[in-house]
């Protein structure tokens, strides 16, 4: 069993050199909802007019997991596993959006318990070349 640490999933926008499939963008959802939230979406087709596309949709974003001191614990291409409590599954974009919508970006990341207990060093556990995340549980006693 891994030790999980509360962390935050954050968005960092950047100016791209060009657009390519797989880039992430965000929509701010505010119409027809009680509380505004963001939704991350993936570019599936490169538009003909990149400048027009960026003017309409904004710049692409990278996703990061940070700790309470703003240290980066994981970058976007390391997010690949979600611990459901019953099994480890592939983390998908809908899970990322659930973290933003339901948990305000707060997430838990599996860390190396030995290093944390002995040295207070936060080193994420690696599984299948990436980190293990789970939905935030405010009642979790493990932290």
N, C-alpha and C positions, 0 to 999 in steps of 0.2 A: 504494500500500500504506500502510495506516495504522500508526501506532505504537500499541501496546497497553500499557496500564499495569495492573498488578495492583491490584485493589480488592476491596471486600467488599460482598456483598449482605446487608443487615441488615433486621430487622423492628422496627417501632415500633408498639406498640399505642396505641389512643386510645379515649376514651369518645365514642360517637356521639350526635348529637342524635336520630337515628332510623335505622332500617335501610333499605337500598335494594339493589336488584339490583346485582351487580358488586363488592360489598365483598369483601375478602379476609379469611379466617380461617385459623387454623392448627390442625393436629392434631399431637400428639406421638405418634410411632409407636415403641412399645417392646416390645410383645408379639410374640413369635415372630421377633425379629430379634436379631442379635448386638450391634449398635450402635444406640442410639436415634437417631432423626432426626426432623425436622419435615416436614410436608407442608402446603403452602398450598392452600386450596380457595376457590372463589368462590361467593358467595351467589347462587343462581339464582331464588329465590322468597322474598319477604318473609313471615316467619311472622306468624300472627295474634297470638300473645303474645310480643312482643319481649323483655320482661323474663325470661320463662322461657327463651327461646332464648339470651339472653346469659348467663344463669346456667349453662346446660348447655355452651355453646360458647366462652365467653369473649368478650372484646371484639374488634372488627375490628382489622386491622393494615394499616399502610402499608409498602411496601417502598422501600428507599433504597439507592443505591450510594454508598459512602464511600471515601475514600482512607486512607492510613496515619495521617494526622493528624486523622481523623474529619471532614474537610470533605465536605459533600454534593456529589457529582458529578452525580447524576441522581436524579429522583424517579420513582415508580411509573408515572405516565402517560407518561413518556419512554422506557420500555423497549419497544422495538418491533422490533428487528432482532437476529438472531443470525448471526454469521459462523461458518459451519461449516468454513471453510478452503477450501471449493470454491465456495460460493455464500452470498449473503445471503438469509436466510429470515425470515418473521415469527416473532417470539419468542412462545411460548405458555406457558401455565401448566406444562405438563409439563417444559419446558426450565428454568423457574424451580425446580421441584422437583428436577430433576437437579442443578442447581447446589448446592442445599442438601444433598442426599443424597450425591452423589458427590464434591463438592469442598468440603464444609463451609462453603459460602457464599462461597468465594473465586472471583472471576470476573475477567475482563480486559475493560477498556473502551477503545474506540478514542479516542485523543486527538489534538489538533492538534499534529503533530510540530514545525512551525515555532515555535510559541509555547513549546513545551516545551524545545526545543533552545536557543533564543535567550534566553528569559526565565525558564525553569523554572516557567512558569505552566501549570497543568493545565486545559485547556479541551476538553471532550469534542467529538469529531467528531459532526456532526449529519447524519443520513441519514433522509429521509422523515419529518421532524419529530420524530425521536427519536435516541437514542444507539445505538451498535453495541456489542454484547457478544459475547464468545466464552468458551467453557469455558477454565478455567485450565490452562495448560501449564507445569509447573515446569521444563521443559527449554528454554523459550523464551529465545533469546539477544537478542531485540529490545529488552528492557526496559532 
